[in-house]
Amino acid sequence: MTETHATEPIAAYDDAPSLLPEIRWVAVKSRSARDAMDREFWLRKAAVFDRIAIKEAAAGTPDAAVNTAAAAAASAARQLVEYDTVHAGMSLRGTDTVTDEDCREYVRQEYSTWRSAGQQHF
């Protein structure tokens, strides 16, 4: 499977806080019981991993590391999709054709919507 790597800035993250406080927030929240993790957790976690993968690709990091970062971002993105499928009534129809990049794009779309709605407490 060939993974595409974004090397240009992603608009969804234009006004996002720096990565360090976001990583810290995800790390602290991940110590909670798994069933206590809400959509905000899965969204912010997926966005953190996506942003790291984008930075790795843009930095000219060796392909193996870029691929590892992209795989981690795709996994986190799929966790958000799974959460939304269970909790927001998303359909499972066609999920066999959904790519990792589709899931990462979904994260960007949802993160942008979340930020636009003023959900910015850190």
SVG drawing of the C-alpha trace seen along z (x, -y; Angstrom):
<svg xmlns="http://www.w3.org/2000/svg" viewBox="-27 -30 43 34">
<polyline fill="none" stroke="black" stroke-width="0.4" points="0.0,0.0 1.4,-3.4 0.8,-6.2 0.7,-9.8 2.5,-12.3 1.4,-15.8 4.2,-18.2 2.3,-21.5 0.6,-23.2 -2.8,-21.7 -5.5,-24.4 -7.3,-22.5 -4.3,-23.1 -3.5,-26.7 -4.7,-28.0 -4.1,-24.9 -2.0,-25.2 1.5,-24.0 2.0,-20.3 3.7,-20.0 0.6,-21.1 -1.6,-19.0 0.6,-15.9 0.6,-16.6 -3.2,-16.9 -3.6,-13.6 -1.1,-11.9 -2.8,-13.1 -6.3,-12.2 -5.1,-8.8 -4.5,-7.8 -8.3,-7.8 -10.3,-4.6 -10.8,-3.8 -14.6,-4.0 -14.3,-7.6 -12.5,-8.8 -14.9,-11.0 -14.9,-12.3 -12.7,-15.2 -10.0,-12.8 -10.2,-10.7 -10.3,-13.8 -7.4,-15.6 -5.3,-12.4 -5.9,-11.7 -5.0,-15.4 -1.8,-15.1 -0.7,-12.0 -1.7,-13.5 0.2,-16.7 3.3,-14.7 3.1,-12.7 2.8,-15.8 5.8,-17.4 7.9,-14.3 7.1,-14.3 7.8,-18.0 11.1,-17.7 12.5,-15.3 12.7,-12.5 13.8,-9.1 10.9,-7.2 10.8,-4.5 10.2,-7.0 7.7,-8.9 5.8,-5.7 5.8,-4.8 4.4,-8.2 1.8,-8.0 0.7,-4.5 0.3,-5.8 -1.7,-8.7 -3.9,-6.4 -4.5,-4.2 -5.5,-7.1 -7.7,-8.4 -9.5,-5.1 -10.1,-5.1 -11.9,-8.4 -13.9,-6.9 -14.8,-3.9 -15.8,-6.1 -18.1,-8.2 -19.5,-5.1 -20.6,-3.8 -21.6,-7.1 -22.7,-9.4 -24.5,-6.9 -22.1,-6.9 -22.8,-4.2 -20.4,-1.2 -21.4,-0.9 -18.4,-1.1 -15.9,-1.0 -14.0,1.7 -13.1,-0.9 -12.0,-3.7 -8.3,-4.4 -6.0,-5.6 -5.8,-8.9 -9.6,-9.1 -9.6,-8.7 -6.8,-11.3 -8.8,-13.7 -11.8,-13.1 -9.8,-14.0 -8.8,-17.3 -12.3,-18.1 -13.7,-17.3 -10.8,-19.1 -11.5,-22.2 -15.2,-22.0 -14.5,-21.5 -12.1,-24.4 -14.5,-26.7 -17.2,-25.8 -15.1,-27.3 -14.1,-24.0 -10.7,-25.2 -10.1,-24.5 -6.6,-23.3"/>
</svg>
